């Protein structure tokens, strides 16, 4: 079950990652989602990807 959960996490992250790269999110719920995905990347040991996403969310929070 852990392998299946990891696969599902990865699949969700990849799909959302495409959306994050092509849009600038300027409302709080979307930025919270981006931050949550950063946390997920961190939990699955993809620290560099987590940092990139977290910085994007933080930058957009600052511009609000």
C-alpha angles and dihedrals in degrees: 000000000000091000091051092049091050090050091050092048091050093047092050092047092051093050094047091043090063091054093047093053094052102042138054108222115210104171128083101241092053092047090050089053091051090050091049091052088052088056091050092052089050092051092052090052098255095127097160092053090045091053093051093050093044092052090050091052092045092049091052092047088055092051093055 
